């Protein structure tokens, strides 16, 4: 009898855990990724417009991780833009990327950005993957992101 109860308990726990998977793993549209198919349903001309129309929360500022980590005079952080895995610029640089060149746009929060690209991305990263997977001309080629 106790074996049946244990098995029933395990069955309930396993089925509950399996049904709580993220939307992105079931093939549905994920909230943190904007695809070229979604962008095509808008009248956006560039990546900035597409994000504004479909995922405006990508563009919101994020506060510092703690008050002690905020540099003097700076209280908020905005995401930075990476194109095909390379630093591209600040949020305004999204205006230089045409929608025809976009495969998908992904938002990485502070933790995911740190794991993938290292420290210094308090506001997160807007990662643009191009259809050509080539680094387009950067608006600021002299700046190197630490």
Secondary structure, DSSP 8 states (H G I E B T S, - for coil): -HHHHHHHHHHHHHHHHHHT--GGGGTS--TTEEEHHHHHTS--SBHHHHHHHH-GGGG--EE-SSGGGS-TT--EE--EEEETTEEEESGGGGGGSBGGGEEEEEEE-HHHHHHHH-S--TT-EEEEEESS------S-TT----
